Amino acid sequence: MPKTAKDWEDQVKGLLKAELKRRGLSYADLVGKLADIGVMDSEPNIRNKLSRGKFTAVFLVQCLEAIRADTLRL
């Protein structure tokens, strides 16, 4: 059975949350690390994006770069 849009959203938010957890990082830590690379966002906004699972590929890559994640486990 093909995945639904919700399934894809759950998968992508799970990927990012897992990377944060592996590194022991909170949303507040992510806000700081994003700021370090010039991406300004608030903790509540990031929390909402990850909760919904709806964010751009650009945001995902920015987060991964900010936390220095070179690889992803699918």
MMTF fields as JSON, N, C-alpha, C and O atoms, coordinates in Angstrom:
{
  "mmtfVersion": "1.0.0",
  "mmtfProducer": "UNKNOWN",
  "numBonds": 295,
  "numAtoms": 296,
  "numGroups": 74,
  "numChains": 1,
  "numModels": 1,
  "chainsPerModel": [1],
  "groupsPerChain": [74],
  "chainIdList": ["A"],
  "bondAtomList": [4, 2, 8, 6, 12, 10, 16, 14, 20, 18, 24, 22, 28, 26, 32, 30, 36, 34, 40, 38, 44, 42, 48, 46, 52, 50, 56, 54, 60, 58, 64, 62, 68, 66, 72, 70, 76, 74, 80, 78, 84, 82, 88, 86, 92, 90, 96, 94, 100, 98, 104, 102, 108, 106, 112, 110, 116, 114, 120, 118, 124, 122, 128, 126, 132, 130, 136, 134, 140, 138, 144, 142, 148, 146, 152, 150, 156, 154, 160, 158, 164, 162, 168, 166, 172, 170, 176, 174, 180, 178, 184, 182, 188, 186, 192, 190, 196, 194, 200, 198, 204, 202, 208, 206, 212, 210, 216, 214, 220, 218, 224, 222, 228, 226, 232, 230, 236, 234, 240, 238, 244, 242, 248, 246, 252, 250, 256, 254, 260, 258, 264, 262, 268, 266, 272, 270, 276, 274, 280, 278, 284, 282, 288, 286, 292, 290],
  "bondOrderList": [1, 1, 1, 1, 1, 1, 1, 1, 1, 1, 1, 1, 1, 1, 1, 1, 1, 1, 1, 1, 1, 1, 1, 1, 1, 1, 1, 1, 1, 1, 1, 1, 1, 1, 1, 1, 1, 1, 1, 1, 1, 1, 1, 1, 1, 1, 1, 1, 1, 1, 1, 1, 1, 1, 1, 1, 1, 1, 1, 1, 1, 1, 1, 1, 1, 1, 1, 1, 1, 1, 1, 1, 1],
  "groupList": [{"groupName": "MET", "atomNameList": ["N", "CA", "C", "O"], "elementList": ["N", "C", "C", "O"], "formalChargeList": [0, 0, 0, 0], "bondAtomList": [1, 0, 2, 1, 3, 2], "bondOrderList": [1, 1, 2], "singleLetterCode": "M", "chemCompType": "L-PEPTIDE LINKING"}, {"groupName": "PRO", "atomNameList": ["N", "CA", "C", "O"], "elementList": ["N", "C", "C", "O"], "formalChargeList": [0, 0, 0, 0], "bondAtomList": [1, 0, 2, 1, 3, 2], "bondOrderList": [1, 1, 2], "singleLetterCode": "P", "chemCompType": "L-PEPTIDE LINKING"}, {"groupName": "LYS", "atomNameList": ["N", "CA", "C", "O"], "elementList": ["N", "C", "C", "O"], "formalChargeList": [0, 0, 0, 0], "bondAtomList": [1, 0, 2, 1, 3, 2], "bondOrderList": [1, 1, 2], "singleLetterCode": "K", "chemCompType": "L-PEPTIDE LINKING"}, {"groupName": "THR", "atomNameList": ["N", "CA", "C", "O"], "elementList": ["N", "C", "C", "O"], "formalChargeList": [0, 0, 0, 0], "bondAtomList": [1, 0, 2, 1, 3, 2], "bondOrderList": [1, 1, 2], "singleLetterCode": "T", "chemCompType": "L-PEPTIDE LINKING"}, {"groupName": "ALA", "atomNameList": ["N", "CA", "C", "O"], "elementList": ["N", "C", "C", "O"], "formalChargeList": [0, 0, 0, 0], "bondAtomList": [1, 0, 2, 1, 3, 2], "bondOrderList": [1, 1, 2], "singleLetterCode": "A", "chemCompType": "L-PEPTIDE LINKING"}, {"groupName": "ASP", "atomNameList": ["N", "CA", "C", "O"], "elementList": ["N", "C", "C", "O"], "formalChargeList": [0, 0, 0, 0], "bondAtomList": [1, 0, 2, 1, 3, 2], "bondOrderList": [1, 1, 2], "singleLetterCode": "D", "chemCompType": "L-PEPTIDE LINKING"}, {"groupName": "TRP", "atomNameList": ["N", "CA", "C", "O"], "elementList": ["N", "C", "C", "O"], "formalChargeList": [0, 0, 0, 0], "bondAtomList": [1, 0, 2, 1, 3, 2], "bondOrderList": [1, 1, 2], "singleLetterCode": "W", "chemCompType": "L-PEPTIDE LINKING"}, {"groupName": "GLU", "atomNameList": ["N", "CA", "C", "O"], "elementList": ["N", "C", "C", "O"], "formalChargeList": [0, 0, 0, 0], "bondAtomList": [1, 0, 2, 1, 3, 2], "bondOrderList": [1, 1, 2], "singleLetterCode": "E", "chemCompType": "L-PEPTIDE LINKING"}, {"groupName": "GLN", "atomNameList": ["N", "CA", "C", "O"], "elementList": ["N", "C", "C", "O"], "formalChargeList": [0, 0, 0, 0], "bondAtomList": [1, 0, 2, 1, 3, 2], "bondOrderList": [1, 1, 2], "singleLetterCode": "Q", "chemCompType": "L-PEPTIDE LINKING"}, {"groupName": "VAL", "atomNameList": ["N", "CA", "C", "O"], "elementList": ["N", "C", "C", "O"], "formalChargeList": [0, 0, 0, 0], "bondAtomList": [1, 0, 2, 1, 3, 2], "bondOrderList": [1, 1, 2], "singleLetterCode": "V", "chemCompType": "L-PEPTIDE LINKING"}, {"groupName": "GLY", "atomNameList": ["N", "CA", "C", "O"], "elementList": ["N", "C", "C", "O"], "formalChargeList": [0, 0, 0, 0], "bondAtomList": [1, 0, 2, 1, 3, 2], "bondOrderList": [1, 1, 2], "singleLetterCode": "G", "chemCompType": "PEPTIDE LINKING"}, {"groupName": "LEU", "atomNameList": ["N", "CA", "C", "O"], "elementList": ["N", "C", "C", "O"], "formalChargeList": [0, 0, 0, 0], "bondAtomList": [1, 0, 2, 1, 3, 2], "bondOrderList": [1, 1, 2], "singleLetterCode": "L", "chemCompType": "L-PEPTIDE LINKING"}, {"groupName": "ARG", "atomNameList": ["N", "CA", "C", "O"], "elementList": ["N", "C", "C", "O"], "formalChargeList": [0, 0, 0, 0], "bondAtomList": [1, 0, 2, 1, 3, 2], "bondOrderList": [1, 1, 2], "singleLetterCode": "R", "chemCompType": "L-PEPTIDE LINKING"}, {"groupName": "SER", "atomNameList": ["N", "CA", "C", "O"], "elementList": ["N", "C", "C", "O"], "formalChargeList": [0, 0, 0, 0], "bondAtomList": [1, 0, 2, 1, 3, 2], "bondOrderList": [1, 1, 2], "singleLetterCode": "S", "chemCompType": "L-PEPTIDE LINKING"}, {"groupName": "TYR", "atomNameList": ["N", "CA", "C", "O"], "elementList": ["N", "C", "C", "O"], "formalChargeList": [0, 0, 0, 0], "bondAtomList": [1, 0, 2, 1, 3, 2], "bondOrderList": [1, 1, 2], "singleLetterCode": "Y", "chemCompType": "L-PEPTIDE LINKING"}, {"groupName": "ILE", "atomNameList": ["N", "CA", "C", "O"], "elementList": ["N", "C", "C", "O"], "formalChargeList": [0, 0, 0, 0], "bondAtomList": [1, 0, 2, 1, 3, 2], "bondOrderList": [1, 1, 2], "singleLetterCode": "I", "chemCompType": "L-PEPTIDE LINKING"}, {"groupName": "ASN", "atomNameList": ["N", "CA", "C", "O"], "elementList": ["N", "C", "C", "O"], "formalChargeList": [0, 0, 0, 0], "bondAtomList": [1, 0, 2, 1, 3, 2], "bondOrderList": [1, 1, 2], "singleLetterCode": "N", "chemCompType": "L-PEPTIDE LINKING"}, {"groupName": "PHE", "atomNameList": ["N", "CA", "C", "O"], "elementList": ["N", "C", "C", "O"], "formalChargeList": [0, 0, 0, 0], "bondAtomList": [1, 0, 2, 1, 3, 2], "bondOrderList": [1, 1, 2], "singleLetterCode": "F", "chemCompType": "L-PEPTIDE LINKING"}, {"groupName": "CYS", "atomNameList": ["N", "CA", "C", "O"], "elementList": ["N", "C", "C", "O"], "formalChargeList": [0, 0, 0, 0], "bondAtomList": [1, 0, 2, 1, 3, 2], "bondOrderList": [1, 1, 2], "singleLetterCode": "C", "chemCompType": "L-PEPTIDE LINKING"}],
  "groupTypeList": [0, 1, 2, 3, 4, 2, 5, 6, 7, 5, 8, 9, 2, 10, 11, 11, 2, 4, 7, 11, 2, 12, 12, 10, 11, 13, 14, 4, 5, 11, 9, 10, 2, 11, 4, 5, 15, 10, 9, 0, 5, 13, 7, 1, 16, 15, 12, 16, 2, 11, 13, 12, 10, 2, 17, 3, 4, 9, 17, 11, 9, 8, 18, 11, 7, 4, 15, 12, 4, 5, 3, 11, 12, 11],
  "groupIdList": [1, 2, 3, 4, 5, 6, 7, 8, 9, 10, 11, 12, 13, 14, 15, 16, 17, 18, 19, 20, 21, 22, 23, 24, 25, 26, 27, 28, 29, 30, 31, 32, 33, 34, 35, 36, 37, 38, 39, 40, 41, 42, 43, 44, 45, 46, 47, 48, 49, 50, 51, 52, 53, 54, 55, 56, 57, 58, 59, 60, 61, 62, 63, 64, 65, 66, 67, 68, 69, 70, 71, 72, 73, 74],
  "secStructList": [7, 7, 7, 7, 2, 2, 2, 2, 2, 2, 2, 2, 2, 2, 2, 2, 2, 2, 2, 2, 2, 2, 6, 6, 7, 7, 2, 2, 2, 2, 2, 2, 2, 2, 2, 2, 6, 6, 7, 7, 7, 7, 2, 2, 2, 2, 2, 2, 2, 2, 2, 2, 6, 7, 7, 7, 2, 2, 2, 2, 2, 2, 2, 2, 2, 2, 6, 6, 7, 7, 7, 7, 7, 7],
  "xCoordList": [0.842, 0.0, 0.891, 1.834, 0.618, 1.425, 1.291, 0.269, 2.359, 2.334, 1.451, 1.359, 0.81, 0.01, 0.916, 2.058, 0.407, 1.162, 1.508, 2.61, 0.582, 0.822, 1.959, 2.782, 2.013, 3.1, 4.451, 5.412, 4.522, 5.767, 6.146, 7.313, 5.166, 5.422, 5.95, 6.902, 5.33, 5.78, 7.212, 8.006, 7.524, 8.867, 9.917, 10.955, 9.65, 10.646, 10.812, 11.934, 9.733, 9.884, 10.589, 11.353, 10.342, 11.034, 12.528, 13.329, 12.901, 14.327, 15.031, 16.097, 14.433, 15.066, 15.068, 16.071, 13.965, 13.914, 14.929, 15.545, 15.103, 16.071, 17.494, 18.299, 17.801, 19.144, 19.393, 20.494, 18.38, 18.527, 18.746, 19.605, 17.971, 18.076, 19.444, 20.046, 19.939, 21.246, 22.345, 23.327, 22.164, 23.179, 22.871, 23.622, 21.767, 21.389, 21.029, 21.288, 20.426, 20.105, 18.618, 17.766, 18.329, 16.949, 16.58, 17.418, 15.31, 14.886, 15.609, 15.965, 15.826, 16.56, 17.987, 18.509, 18.616, 19.952, 19.926, 20.82, 18.894, 18.773, 18.624, 19.218, 17.84, 17.678, 19.04, 19.349, 19.853, 21.186, 22.091, 22.818, 22.049, 22.904, 22.471, 23.309, 21.159, 20.677, 21.134, 21.556, 21.053, 21.5, 22.979, 23.403, 23.761, 25.193, 25.47, 26.506, 24.536, 24.736, 23.882, 23.736, 23.323, 22.586, 21.111, 20.468, 20.556, 19.13, 18.427, 18.629, 17.611, 16.938, 15.532, 14.731, 15.25, 13.935, 13.731, 14.7, 12.501, 12.206, 11.96, 11.609, 12.153, 11.903, 10.452, 10.215, 9.459, 8.074, 7.801, 7.068, 8.381, 8.175, 8.787, 8.178, 9.985, 10.635, 9.842, 9.636, 9.401, 8.591, 7.339, 6.976, 6.677, 5.476, 5.789, 5.055, 6.872, 7.251, 7.478, 6.998, 8.217, 8.521, 7.293, 7.132, 6.443, 5.213, 4.318, 3.755, 4.195, 3.356, 4.016, 3.338, 5.357, 6.054, 6.009, 6.36, 5.579, 5.478, 6.502, 6.297, 7.605, 8.625, 9.352, 9.29, 10.04, 10.684, 11.948, 12.513, 12.359, 13.635, 14.778, 15.772, 14.637, 15.661, 15.813, 16.934, 14.694, 14.75, 15.4, 16.222, 15.047, 15.643, 17.159, 17.898, 17.622, 19.063, 19.745, 20.852, 19.091, 19.659, 19.844, 20.891, 18.842, 18.931, 20.047, 20.837, 20.103, 21.128, 22.524, 23.438, 22.689, 23.99, 24.312, 25.446, 23.32, 23.535, 23.98, 24.808, 23.425, 23.799, 24.944, 25.34, 25.462, 26.599, 26.308, 27.123, 25.132, 24.746, 25.149, 24.573, 26.119, 26.612, 25.84, 25.853, 25.166, 24.407, 23.067, 22.89, 22.128, 20.813, 20.55, 20.945, 19.893, 19.46, 17.992, 17.127, 17.726, 16.316, 15.777, 14.608],
  "yCoordList": [-1.173, 0.0, 1.242, 1.315, 2.202, 3.422, 4.239, 4.206, 4.969, 5.837, 7.048, 7.538, 7.51, 8.725, 9.932, 9.769, 11.12, 12.342, 12.372, 12.775, 11.953, 11.91, 10.954, 11.246, 9.813, 8.856, 9.49, 9.323, 10.22, 10.885, 11.957, 12.08, 12.731, 13.779, 13.165, 13.674, 12.075, 11.396, 10.873, 10.93, 10.374, 9.851, 10.953, 10.786, 12.078, 13.141, 13.797, 14.125, 13.992, 14.585, 13.6, 14.01, 12.314, 11.295, 11.283, 11.097, 11.484, 11.535, 12.674, 12.485, 13.851, 15.011, 14.882, 15.186, 14.438, 14.262, 13.228, 13.393, 12.171, 11.135, 11.686, 11.359, 12.515, 13.102, 14.03, 14.058, 14.781, 15.644, 14.802, 15.111, 13.751, 12.879, 12.193, 12.11, 11.702, 11.047, 11.97, 11.522, 13.258, 14.234, 14.883, 15.737, 14.476, 15.032, 16.504, 17.253, 16.925, 18.332, 18.605, 17.806, 19.728, 20.182, 21.123, 21.472, 21.524, 22.506, 23.83, 24.517, 24.186, 25.422, 25.339, 26.323, 24.169, 23.981, 24.159, 24.777, 23.614, 23.723, 25.182, 25.607, 25.949, 27.38, 28.06, 28.833, 27.772, 28.37, 27.946, 28.764, 26.661, 26.157, 26.702, 26.97, 26.866, 27.475, 28.928, 29.393, 29.641, 31.042, 31.136, 32.079, 30.151, 30.142, 30.098, 30.581, 29.514, 29.451, 30.501, 30.463, 31.438, 32.551, 32.316, 33.096, 31.261, 30.958, 31.346, 30.718, 32.373, 32.871, 32.278, 32.43, 31.608, 31.019, 30.94, 30.971, 30.841, 30.774, 29.322, 28.472, 29.068, 27.718, 27.286, 26.161, 28.152, 27.72, 27.408, 26.467, 28.183, 27.937, 26.597, 25.831, 26.327, 25.041, 23.89, 22.865, 24.056, 23.013, 22.718, 21.556, 23.771, 23.587, 22.899, 22.006, 23.308, 22.68, 21.183, 20.365, 20.839, 19.428, 18.652, 17.481, 19.289, 18.63, 18.294, 17.202, 19.247, 19.033, 18.094, 17.354, 18.136, 17.351, 17.997, 17.369, 19.249, 19.969, 21.087, 22.148, 20.831, 21.855, 21.572, 20.466, 22.586, 22.457, 21.607, 21.392, 21.143, 20.418, 21.347, 20.91, 22.624, 23.608, 23.649, 23.633, 23.703, 23.728, 22.451, 22.507, 21.321, 20.054, 20.084, 19.714, 20.518, 20.567, 21.586, 21.344, 22.723, 23.712, 23.103, 23.276, 22.4, 21.76, 20.722, 20.677, 19.899, 18.855, 19.457, 18.962, 20.52, 21.18, 21.827, 21.749, 22.464, 23.142, 22.172, 22.516, 20.953, 19.968, 19.074, 18.134, 19.379, 18.667, 17.177, 16.304, 16.933, 15.563, 15.351, 15.955, 14.51, 14.254, 13.164, 13.087, 12.32, 11.221, 11.111, 11.594, 10.463, 10.18, 8.693, 8.007, 8.205, 6.8, 6.765, 7.257, 6.178, 6.063, 4.798, 4.479],
  "zCoordList": [0.0, 0.0, 0.0, 0.788, -0.851, -0.911, 0.377, 1.061, 0.673, 1.847, 1.575, 0.45, 2.631, 2.545, 2.826, 3.255, 2.586, 2.893, 4.379, 4.753, 5.219, 6.672, 7.002, 7.87, 6.319, 6.533, 6.214, 6.964, 5.097, 4.703, 5.714, 6.085, 6.16, 7.157, 8.45, 9.041, 8.884, 10.099, 9.945, 10.883, 8.772, 8.537, 8.604, 9.244, 7.947, 7.909, 9.28, 9.667, 10.013, 11.344, 12.268, 13.141, 12.086, 12.88, 12.617, 13.533, 11.35, 11.001, 11.723, 12.309, 11.679, 12.296, 13.819, 14.465, 14.39, 15.841, 16.311, 17.364, 15.54, 15.899, 15.882, 16.754, 14.899, 14.832, 16.019, 16.568, 16.409, 17.583, 18.837, 19.662, 18.967, 20.149, 20.206, 21.277, 19.071, 19.035, 19.546, 20.138, 19.31, 19.705, 21.052, 21.523, 21.664, 22.957, 22.893, 23.835, 21.772, 21.557, 21.763, 21.373, 22.373, 22.554, 21.407, 20.575, 21.384, 20.392, 20.618, 19.661, 21.885, 22.191, 21.646, 21.122, 21.769, 21.209, 19.696, 19.118, 19.062, 17.609, 17.195, 16.205, 17.942, 17.641, 17.633, 16.727, 18.643, 18.727, 17.596, 17.032, 17.26, 16.188, 14.828, 13.967, 14.636, 13.399, 13.324, 12.265, 14.434, 14.467, 14.103, 13.434, 14.549, 14.242, 12.742, 12.284, 11.973, 10.522, 9.796, 8.574, 10.577, 9.975, 9.744, 9.04, 10.317, 10.164, 11.46, 12.5, 11.387, 12.575, 12.651, 11.729, 13.749, 13.974, 15.476, 16.234, 15.911, 17.34, 17.756, 16.937, 19.031, 19.539, 19.337, 18.897, 19.648, 19.403, 17.931, 17.627, 17.021, 15.596, 15.183, 14.437, 15.67, 15.353, 15.956, 15.306, 17.183, 17.836, 17.01, 16.823, 16.513, 15.694, 14.371, 13.945, 13.719, 12.444, 12.634, 11.849, 13.685, 13.9, 14.353, 14.008, 15.111, 15.551, 14.367, 14.288, 13.447, 12.261, 11.253, 10.541, 11.206, 10.2, 8.834, 7.835, 8.78, 7.506, 7.495, 8.085, 6.815, 6.642, 5.344, 4.807, 4.85, 3.547, 3.631, 4.703, 2.484, 2.394, 2.777, 3.356, 2.455, 2.814, 4.334, 4.842, 5.064, 6.53, 7.056, 7.972, 6.496, 6.919, 6.741, 7.653, 5.578, 5.311, 6.223, 6.705, 6.462, 7.381, 8.767, 9.39, 9.242, 10.56, 10.593, 11.536, 9.566, 9.526, 9.486, 10.147, 8.714, 8.668, 10.007, 10.478, 10.621, 11.898, 12.988, 13.832, 12.969, 13.993, 13.524, 14.214, 12.352, 11.769, 11.54, 11.839, 11.005, 10.635, 9.174, 8.269, 8.963, 7.606, 6.891, 5.663, 7.661, 7.067, 7.773, 8.891, 7.091, 7.665, 7.624, 6.681, 8.634, 8.629, 8.234, 8.959, 7.081, 6.661, 7.213, 6.996]
}
